[in-house]
Amino acid sequence: MQDPGEPLRRVGRAPTEPYEREETLDDRGDPPSSIVGGDRRPGHRAIRSSKFTIVSPKVLRRWTADAHNRAMVANMSRLERIVDELPEAQRVDIEEWGGHPSFRVRGKNFVFSDADATSLSFKLTKDEAAAVIATESGAEPVGYGLGRHGWVSVRVPRDGTDEWWAQLREWVRTSYTLIAPKTLARVVLAEDAVSTTGGPA
């Protein structure tokens, strides 16, 4: 039985029959087999019926934190794959900003990111920037006067779809072409023209 006074949170549907037995969770806070499968070792306690599982808030917070950490790694990995397509682009972590990454071409920034790539800033044409701010949830002009020059900040949705990431790729590539030297920008513009039309521009 659970300790008196310890609040429990329900995961799944409401019970339709009495509790059958108690189960234990991994000391690391791994979910019970009724949710994700696998062995259970001594540690945090959950109560399981054939219809639902109840876990303590402490364990639930651990699961949430683990999921968030996985999302952070996935965001940065996807962003870096987009940047890796661009000639001479490189990542530089800015020590003065707590190690937050920036992405540069020949010393000039074309993307700013927070540590977990959940907030990104990049440059668009003024018309494109206005359209993104008007239509994209959470998008806003970058501060310090940069917004007047087309710099936009967006929030990466936690459940961002492949379609959303494809749109982000377009924004990042646009930012690159606006910042990079013309010789490098022309390479990317030519690639985009081929991708869009199926042949050289």
Summary of the structure (lengths in Angstrom):
residues: 201
radius of gyration: 23.5
end to end distance: 70.9
largest distance: 71.9
contacts: 553
relative contact order: 0.10
helix: 39%
strand: 23%
